[in-house]
Amino acid sequence: MKGFEDVIGHEQIKEHLQNALRNRRIYHAYILNGEDGAGKNLLAAAFAKALVCEAGYGDACNMCDACKLFDAGTHPDVRYVTHETPASIGVSDIRSQIVGDIMVKPYRGRRKVYIIDEAEKMTPQAQNALLKTIEEPPEYAVILLLTNNVELFLPTVRSRCICLDLRPVSQEQITKLLMEKYQVPDYNARICAAYSQGNTGKAINMATSEKFHEMHDYLVNILRNIQDMEVYEVVDDFHMKISGRQEMLDVLDLMTVWFHDVLILKATADVNQIVYQDEYRFLLKQTYKPSYGDISEILDAIQKAGVRIRANVNRDTTIELLISTIKEKLDD
């Protein structure tokens, strides 16, 4: 990677980290908090690379030996903490890879960086072992904790770290990334960006997944014709075509984008403001009968269905209730 320029969005976090680098005011421990796919690993890598870069001007120079070693994954002063047990990071992992190593000075430069991905998996014992280190770290050490749930950290650990919360990236930035870097057509890029709700990793995975595109095309066909279908037909179809909780949640996210377009189209009649521009004819048809309140109730019903799916409520019952609500509100 080149450095911070490879990170899409998160401008405030990048500015904070680069100012710390330029002013030589590096804190000893940072928490990068955000959902999976939000960009935590890219930010951590960009910061780590800049920390060990020999130029030391706020970003990686990409020319020095340290940058080349980092890109090759062989820089001796950048350590990724691993754990044998998938479900947890134990005290032995922290003691052997950080506590027992951190007092050894950097091999090459001024800094030694430790990156703990999925840090929310640290057991309380592991966090307490780490706490003793971050309370009195050597001045050259920087520890980066990457997590999707900062609330799982002990308050004593949180209080001794700078916590940086990742925010959603704009749809425009994600659309541009998908089109320029991944050669995704404009229409598909807009859909993926809208669906991702600001999560760059999610948008990339969706844009490059053939299975997702098949599911998307299938769902769009249902949404086009949902007023002419019986509830049991849609439920049976979902039962056969959509497997697993995550796929069902993906379907609900796509339905949210669709009916948000219906709402926008009813309010503005402006095709340029909607995501599914190629589906204008079908979306317009669904604006005729329902009121603004009806469409809002459909969006609320989709959100509630997601809550039920996450809570492992019977899927077929949840979908039956949702489709019944959609059909009722579209036909009011």
N, C-alpha and C positions, 0 to 999 in steps of 0.2 A: 504494500500500500504506500501511497505518497505521503499521506499525513492527514491533517485536519480537513483538507479540501475533499477528501474522499467521504467525509461524513455529511450526509444530506440533512439539512435542518439543524436543530439544536444550537442555534446561533449564540444564545446567552451562555450556554455551558461551554461552548468552544471559546468564547471571548474570555470567560472566567479562567479557564485553564491556560490559555495563551498569555493572558496578563500575568498569571502566577509565574509562568516560565520566563517571561521577559523581565519581570521585576525580581526574579530569584526569591520569590516568597512561596515556596512549595510547602504545602502542609504534608504531614506524615501519613494521613489516611483519608481516603475518599470513598464515599458510597455512591455508585451510579444506580439509581432506582428507576426502573421502567419495565413495562411488559416485555415478554419475549419477542424478539424481532424488532424492538424499538431502536436499536443502534448502540446498546451498551458496549458490546465487544469492539465495535469499530472505534468508538470514543476512547475506550481503554487502550486499544492498540496505538491510536494516534498519539495519545498522551505519553504512553510508555516509550514510544519511538522518539518523541521529542525530548523526553527526559534523558535518554542515553545518547542522543545526537551530540557529536563533538562540536558542532557550530554553536548551539545553545542560544538561539535567537527567538524562540517562541514557537517554532515548528521544526519538523525534520528537514534537513537539507537534502537528503536522498543522494548524497555524494560521498560522505565520509565512510570509513570502514565500519563504524558502529551502525549506521543506517543499513548498510549492505548486510551485515550480520543479522540485524533485526529482520529484514525482509527474508532472509534465508532460514529464519527460525532458530538460529544458533547463537544469538547474543547471550553470553554467560551471565549477564546481570539482569536479565528479564526472566522471571520464573512464573510459570502457570501452575497453580496448585492443583494437583489431581487427587482423586479419591477412589478407592477400590469399590466401596459400597455405593451403588447408584443413588440410593434414597437419602444418604446422609454424608456429611463431612465430619469425620470423627476427630477426637482430640489427638489421636496419634498422627493423623494427617497434618494437622496444624503444627504439632511439636516437631515432627521430622522435617517438614518442608519450609517452615518459617522460623519458629522459635529456635530450632537447632542450627539454623543457617544464617540468620540475620546479622549476627555479630561478626561474620566474616566480611571484610571490606570488599567493595566492588573490585572486579578483576581488571576492568578497562577504564572506567571513567569516574564521574562524580556521584552517580546514582545507582541504586539497586532497587528494582521494581518487582513487587509480588502482585499477581493478579488472581483473585479467587472468583471464578464464575459460579453461578448458582449459590451464592454465599448464604442465601436463606436456609440452605440445607445443613449449615453448621449446627451441631448439637450444642446445648447450653454449655457443656464441658469444653467443647472446642472454642466457643466464643470466649469463655473465661480464660482459656489458655492464650488466645489472641489478645485479650484485653491487657494482660500484663505486658505484652510487647508494644501495643500502641500507646500505652501510658508513658513509657520511657524508651522510645525507639532511637536507634542511632540516627544522626542527622542526615545520612545519605539514603536512608530507606524510605520508600513510598509503597503503601499497601492500597490496592484498589479492590473494593468489594462490589461485585456486580450482582444485583438482585432484582427479582420481580415483586418482592414484598418486604419492604424495609421494616414493617411492623413486627416481623419475626425475629429481629435482632433484639438483644438485651438492651434496655435503656442506657446502661453504662457504656456499651459499645457505640451506640448511635451518638451519644453525647461527645465522644472523642473523635468523631469523624466529621468531615464536611460532606453533607448529603446534597447531591445534585439530582433533582427529579427530571426525568426526560418527559417532554411534552409531545403531543401529536405533531407530525410534520404536515405541512400544508399539502392539499391535493395537487396544487400546481407544481410543487417541487417534485412530488412523487411521480406525477404524470411525465414530467420532463425527463426524469431519471430513466423511467421505463422505456421511453421512446428513444432516447439518445444512447443509453448504455446497452439496453437489451433488445433494441429494434422492435419494440412492441407497437403495433399500429395504434394510431391516435384513439380510436373508439375503444379498443380493448384496454389501453393504458388508462383512460378516464374511468372505466368501470372498476379496474383493479385498484386505482387510487381511492376512489370513493368507498369501495368495499372495505379497504384496509383500515379506514378510520384513523389515518395518520401513522400507521405502523408500516415502515418501509420494508422490513423483512417479510411481513405478511403479504404485501403487495407484490414483491418479487417472486415469492413462492407461488402465488396465485397466477401471475403472468406467465410463468415458465412451466406450469403443470398442465399436461394434457388432460389428466383426469378431471381437474377442476373445470377446464373449459367444456368438457363433456357435460358435467353436472350443471354448469351455468346455462348452456344451451337448452338442456332439458327443462330447467326451472323457468326460463324465459318463455318457453313454449306453453307451460302450464299457466303462467301469469297472463299471457295473452288471451287465453281461452277459459279462465277460471269461472267467468260468469255463466258459461255454457256447460260446465262440468258439474256432476253431482259430488257432494262432499265425500262419499265413500270411494269414488273413483280416485280422487286426489290422495286420500289417505292410503289406499291400496298401492297406488303408484309410488308414493314416498316410501312405503314399507319395502317395496321391491328394489327401488333404485338408490335410496339413500341409506348408507350403512354407517353405524357408529354415531356417537354423540357429537364429535367435532364436525362431521359432515353436516349434521342437522343444524348445528349452530352457524355453519357457513351459509347454509340455505337461508336461515333467518336473517343473516346480515344482508344477503343479496335482496331479499324481499323488502328489507328496510330501505335500501337504495331505490328500489322500484317505486314504492309507494311515497317516498319522499319526492321523487320526480312527479308523481301524480299531483301531489299537493302544490308543488312549485308551478306546475303547468296550469292548474286551476286558478292560482293566484295571479300569474303573470302572463300566461299564454306565450311565453318566450322560450322557444326551443333551444336557444343558446345557453340557457341557464340549467338545463337538465343533463344528467349523465347519459341516459339511454336515448340519445337523439335519434338513433336508427329505428327506435320503437315508438316514435312520435304518434303514429296513427292509433296504436293500441292504447297508449297512455291517455291520449286525448279522449278516447271513448270512455275511459274510466273516470273522467272528470265530470261527466254530464249529470248523473243522478245524485251522487253523494254530496253532502255539505262539507265544509271545511272541518266541522266537528266530527263527521263520520270518518273522514280520512285520518284525522288525528287519533280516533279510537282504533283504527286498524293498526297504526304505528304503535300504539300502546299495547295492543293485543300481541303484536310480534315480540315486543320487549318482554311481556309477561311469559310468553311461550319460551323464550330463552332462559328465563329464571327457572321455569319448571324443568326444562331439559337439563340444566346444570344441577338441579336438585334431584335428578333421576326419577321424576314423576313419569308415569307410563307415557311413552312417546306417542303411540297411536291416539290415545285420548287427548293429549295436548294438541296434536296436529288437527284432530277432528274439531276441537273447540275453536282453534285459530281459523281454519278454513270456513267454518260456519259463520264466524264473525265477519270475515272478509266478504263473503258472498252476501250476507245480510246488509252490510253497510254500502256495498257497491250497488245494490238493487233498491235502496231506499227511495 
